[in-house]
């Protein structure tokens, strides 16, 4: 349904009043979200940037969370990207209801052009028994001028891995204060978009960069010894699954030579990141490959399918079990020049279904590392300040 825009509240009231009961209603919120995204793409233009503002309705808060997650995923499928920076179109969306339907009412503005779109889905005949809403909690951990490759919190304080050094910080009142920094001093230039990983065991840790491995301790004082290495990296997915993968020393991705926990060696397509999920009592691996796709493999790393939903190059598994199976976090597709977002998904019949709304970040996500437990650590380049920031992202199951 399309209408010329008048003042918003008058338009909304009129559209809801004249909307025929049961008219073109989808079966569920996902179907309505896809229909609304299709209309939005036709209005804004495929590949356009759009900003989205949701109008809160406290009586439909749980339904609004489901609708937001479904709509943001549907926008990606339709080829649109959400951004607050120079959007081509601005969207304002309200979740409402009639006697027979739930409604998504969108006011879309592009320059001087305005449209209103409505998509609806049928109400169930019985009260909803759906699981409580699931959310993503975001917390800023640290920001600095130099890129942050990884961050960890041993008993001694906070260890920040950068391309040039590892720095241990301790609490000084409410602030973090640098205690000691150890230079990495690589003997050859690091690749562009360098990546790095920290892995702790007690007070000992391992720091990995392309072609470099370092062993160190955080107590009694930070110390670290580095050497050239082509050993595989250990990729964790929550605390339940591990994968050994060779990092291409002169690139920013894994070259496809992997080994499973059972010791099986396989060659898979080169990939940027990996995550495991549990579905139907089995473990599956998802790999974000260099061609922009996400491929699904079984526990033995044999190919299973290619996911239809477009994701970005960074994914991470968690230990969260909200509903059936476990969750995977994924970034949006993008070229690394725009603000990014991370969203939680669950698997349904080998298809990812949005579980939460997207956690928005003020710049591109540089890397997404599982942090154990129900979350991940997100490293971001903040386009507003030019600094680099690390965030903790946690999947919170509804109570």
C-alpha positions in Angstrom: 0.0 0.0 0.0 1.4 3.4 -1.0 0.1 6.8 0.1 1.1 10.4 -0.2 2.5 11.5 3.1 0.5 14.0 5.3 1.5 14.6 8.9 2.7 11.3 10.3 0.1 10.7 13.0 -2.8 11.6 10.7 -1.5 9.3 8.0 -1.0 6.4 10.4 -4.4 6.7 11.9 -6.1 6.9 8.5 -4.2 4.0 7.1 -5.0 1.8 10.0 -8.7 2.8 9.9 -9.1 2.0 6.2 -6.9 -1.1 6.1 -9.3 -4.0 5.3 -9.1 -6.9 7.9 -6.9 -9.7 6.5 -5.8 -7.7 3.4 -2.6 -9.2 1.9 -1.3 -10.3 5.3 1.8 -12.4 5.5 1.8 -15.6 7.5 4.5 -14.3 9.9 6.7 -11.4 10.8 9.5 -12.6 8.5 7.2 -12.6 5.5 6.0 -9.1 6.3 9.5 -7.8 6.8 10.6 -9.2 3.4 7.6 -7.5 1.8 8.4 -4.2 3.4 12.1 -4.5 2.5 11.1 -5.1 -1.1 9.0 -1.9 -1.2 11.8 0.0 0.5 14.4 -1.2 -2.0 12.2 -0.2 -4.9 11.9 3.3 -3.4 15.5 3.9 -2.2 17.3 2.0 -5.0 19.2 -1.3 -4.7 22.5 -0.9 -2.9 21.4 2.4 -1.2 22.3 3.4 2.3 19.2 4.0 4.6 18.8 5.2 8.1 16.1 3.5 10.3 14.3 4.9 13.3 11.9 2.7 15.2 8.9 4.2 17.1 8.5 2.5 20.4 5.2 1.1 21.6 5.5 -0.4 25.0 2.6 -2.8 24.7 4.2 -4.3 21.6 7.9 -4.2 22.8 8.6 -7.9 22.4 6.9 -8.0 18.9 8.8 -4.9 17.9 12.1 -6.6 18.7 11.2 -9.5 16.5 10.1 -7.2 13.7 13.3 -5.1 13.9 15.5 -8.2 13.7 13.5 -9.6 10.7 13.4 -6.3 8.9 17.1 -5.6 9.2 17.9 -9.0 7.9 15.4 -8.5 5.0 17.0 -5.2 4.1 20.3 -7.0 3.7 18.7 -9.6 1.4 17.2 -6.7 -0.6 20.6 -5.2 -1.1 20.2 -2.2 1.2 22.6 -1.1 4.0 21.8 0.7 7.2 23.9 3.8 7.9 23.4 7.0 9.8 26.0 8.7 7.6 24.7 10.3 4.4 21.8 7.9 3.9 19.9 8.0 0.5 16.6 7.5 2.3 15.3 7.9 5.9 12.9 5.4 7.3 10.6 5.7 10.3 8.9 2.5 11.3 6.0 1.8 13.7 4.8 -1.6 14.9 1.1 -1.5 15.4 -1.9 -3.8 15.4 -5.5 -4.2 14.3 -8.0 -6.8 15.4 -6.8 -9.4 12.9 -3.2 -8.3 12.1 0.1 -6.9 13.3 1.4 -4.1 11.1 4.7 -2.6 10.1 4.0 1.0 9.0 7.0 2.7 7.3 7.3 6.4 6.4 10.1 6.7 3.9 11.7 10.0 2.8 14.2 10.5 -0.1 14.9 14.1 -0.7 11.6 15.8 -1.3 9.9 12.5 -2.1 7.9 10.8 0.6 6.0 7.5 0.7 4.2 5.4 3.3 4.3 1.6 3.1 2.5 -1.0 5.2 3.2 -4.7 5.5 1.1 -6.9 7.8 1.1 -10.4 9.2 -1.7 -12.5 10.7 -2.3 -12.7 14.4 -2.3 -16.2 15.9 -5.7 -17.5 17.1 -4.2 -18.4 20.5 -1.9 -16.3 22.8 1.7 -16.2 21.7 3.9 -18.8 23.3 7.1 -17.6 21.6 10.3 -17.4 23.5 11.1 -14.1 25.3 13.1 -11.6 23.3 16.8 -12.0 23.0 19.1 -9.0 23.0 22.7 -8.0 22.3 24.5 -6.0 25.0 27.3 -3.7 23.8 30.0 -2.3 26.1 33.0 -0.2 25.2 36.2 -1.7 26.6 39.0 0.5 25.3 40.0 3.0 22.6 43.3 4.3 21.3 45.0 5.8 18.3 46.7 2.6 17.1 44.7 -0.4 15.7 43.6 -2.9 18.3 44.1 -6.5 17.2 42.8 -8.2 20.3 42.2 -7.5 24.0 42.2 -9.8 27.0 41.6 -9.5 30.8 44.0 -11.6 32.8 44.1 -11.3 36.6 46.9 -8.7 36.3 44.6 -6.2 34.4 44.0 -5.6 30.7 46.3 -6.7 27.9 46.0 -4.9 24.5 47.6 -6.3 21.4 48.5 -3.8 18.7 50.6 -4.2 15.5 53.6 -2.7 17.2 53.3 -3.9 20.8 51.5 -5.6 23.7 50.6 -3.3 26.6 49.4 -4.3 30.0 47.2 -1.9 31.8 46.2 -1.9 35.5 43.4 0.0 37.3 44.3 3.4 38.7 41.1 4.4 40.5 38.4 4.4 37.8 41.0 4.6 35.0 43.3 2.2 33.2 47.0 3.1 33.5 49.7 1.6 31.3 52.0 -0.6 33.5 54.4 -2.0 30.8 54.6 -2.3 27.0 56.6 -4.8 25.1 57.6 -4.1 21.5 56.8 -6.8 18.9 59.6 -5.6 16.6 58.6 -7.8 13.6 61.6 -8.6 11.3 59.5 -8.0 8.2 56.6 -5.7 7.2 53.2 -6.8 8.4 50.4 -7.1 5.8 47.8 -4.5 5.3 44.8 -4.9 7.6 46.9 -7.0 9.9 45.1 -9.3 12.3 46.3 -10.7 15.7 45.0 -13.0 18.4 45.6 -13.4 22.2 45.1 -16.7 23.9 45.6 -17.0 27.7 46.2 -20.0 30.0 46.5 -18.7 33.6 49.2 -16.0 33.6 50.8 -17.3 30.4 49.6 -16.2 27.0 50.3 -16.6 23.3 50.1 -13.7 20.9 49.8 -14.5 17.2 50.3 -12.2 14.2 50.8 -13.2 10.5 54.0 -15.2 10.4 54.8 -14.4 14.0 54.2 -16.2 17.3 55.0 -14.8 20.8 54.9 -16.5 24.2 54.6 -14.4 27.2 53.5 -14.0 30.8 51.4 -11.2 32.4 52.8 -11.7 36.0 54.8 -10.8 37.9 55.6 -8.4 35.1 54.7 -8.4 31.4 57.3 -10.3 29.4 57.2 -11.7 25.9 59.4 -13.5 23.4 58.6 -13.5 19.7 59.8 -15.6 16.7 59.0 -16.4 13.1 56.3 -19.1 12.9 54.0 -20.7 10.4 52.2 -22.8 13.0 48.4 -22.9 12.6 46.2 -20.6 14.7 43.6 -22.1 17.1 40.2 -20.7 16.2 37.7 -21.0 19.0 33.9 -20.9 18.7 32.6 -20.3 22.2 34.2 -22.9 24.4 32.8 -26.0 22.7 34.6 -26.2 19.4 38.1 -25.6 18.0 39.6 -25.5 14.6 43.3 -25.3 13.6 43.8 -23.1 10.5 46.9 -21.8 8.7 47.0 -18.0 8.4 48.4 -16.7 5.1 51.5 -14.8 6.4 51.4 -12.0 3.8 47.6 -11.7 3.8 44.7 -11.1 6.2 42.9 -14.4 5.9 43.3 -18.1 6.5 44.6 -20.1 3.4 42.1 -23.0 3.7 44.4 -25.7 5.2 42.6 -26.7 8.4 42.5 -29.6 10.9 39.5 -30.6 13.1 39.6 -31.5 16.8 39.5 -35.1 15.7 42.7 -34.6 13.8 41.3 -34.7 10.3 43.2 -32.5 7.9 41.1 -30.8 5.2 41.5 -28.2 2.5 38.6 -25.8 2.3 38.2 -22.5 0.4 40.3 -19.6 2.0 38.3 -17.7 4.6 38.3 -14.7 6.8 36.6 -16.1 9.9 34.9 -19.2 11.2 32.1 -20.0 13.7 30.5 -23.3 14.8 26.8 -23.7 15.6 24.8 -26.5 17.2 21.7 -27.5 15.3 19.7 -30.8 15.5 22.1 -32.2 18.0 25.1 -31.8 15.6 28.0 -29.3 15.3 28.3 -27.4 12.0 31.1 -25.0 10.9 30.4 -21.8 9.1 33.2 -20.2 7.1 33.1 -16.6 5.7 35.0 -17.1 2.4 36.8 -14.6 0.3 34.0 -14.5 -2.4 31.7 -12.8 0.1 29.7 -16.0 0.8 29.3 -18.0 4.0 29.6 -21.8 3.5 28.3 -24.4 5.9 30.3 -27.6 6.7 29.7 -30.6 8.9 31.9 -31.4 11.9 34.3 -33.3 9.6 34.6 -30.1 7.4 32.7 -31.7 4.5 30.7 -29.2 2.5 27.0 -29.0 3.4 25.5 -25.8 1.8 26.0 -22.1 1.1 23.9 -19.7 3.2 21.5 -17.6 1.3 21.5 -14.7 3.7 24.4 -12.3 3.0 26.8 -11.7 5.8 30.0 -9.7 6.2 33.5 -11.2 6.5 33.5 -11.5 10.3 31.5 -14.2 12.2 31.9 -15.7 15.7 30.3 -18.5 17.6 29.0 -18.1 21.2 28.0 -20.4 24.0 24.6 -18.8 24.2 21.6 -21.2 23.8 18.6 -19.0 23.4 15.9 -21.3 22.2 17.0 -24.2 20.0 20.6 -24.6 19.1 23.4 -22.1 19.6 23.9 -18.6 18.2 26.4 -17.1 15.7 27.3 -13.4 15.5 27.7 -11.9 12.0 28.6 -8.5 10.6 26.9 -6.8 7.6 28.2 -7.0 4.1 30.3 -3.9 3.3 33.5 -2.4 1.8 35.0 -1.3 5.1 34.3 2.3 4.6 30.9 2.6 6.4 29.6 2.1 10.0 29.0 -1.6 10.6 26.7 -3.7 12.8 26.7 -7.2 14.4 23.6 -9.3 14.7 22.9 -12.7 16.4 21.4 -15.5 14.3 20.2 -19.0 15.0 20.0 -21.9 12.5 16.7 -23.2 11.3 16.8 -25.9 8.6 20.3 -24.9 7.6 19.1 -21.3 7.2 20.1 -18.5 9.6 17.2 -16.7 11.2 17.7 -13.3 12.9 17.5 -13.7 16.7 18.2 -10.1 17.8 18.3 -6.6 16.4 21.6 -5.3 15.1 24.2 -3.8 17.5 25.4 -0.7 15.6 29.0 0.5 15.6 30.5 3.9 14.7 32.7 2.5 11.9 33.7 -0.7 10.2 34.3 -3.9 12.2 37.9 -4.9 11.7 37.7 -8.2 13.5 35.2 -10.2 15.6 36.8 -12.7 18.0 34.8 -15.1 20.2 35.5 -14.3 23.8 34.1 -17.5 25.4 30.8 -17.5 27.3 27.9 -15.8 25.5 29.7 -13.2 23.5 32.6 -11.9 21.4 35.1 -9.0 21.3 34.6 -6.5 18.5 37.4 -4.3 17.2 36.2 -1.2 15.3 37.7 1.8 13.5 35.6 4.8 14.8 34.9 7.0 11.8 33.8 9.9 14.0 37.0 10.2 16.0 39.5 8.3 13.9 40.4 6.1 16.9 40.2 2.4 17.2 37.9 0.8 19.8 37.3 -2.6 21.4 33.8 -3.6 22.5 32.4 -6.5 24.4 29.2 -7.9 22.8 27.1 -10.4 24.8 24.0 -12.4 23.8 21.4 -12.1 26.6 18.6 -14.7 26.5 15.2 -13.4 27.5 14.1 -14.2 31.0 
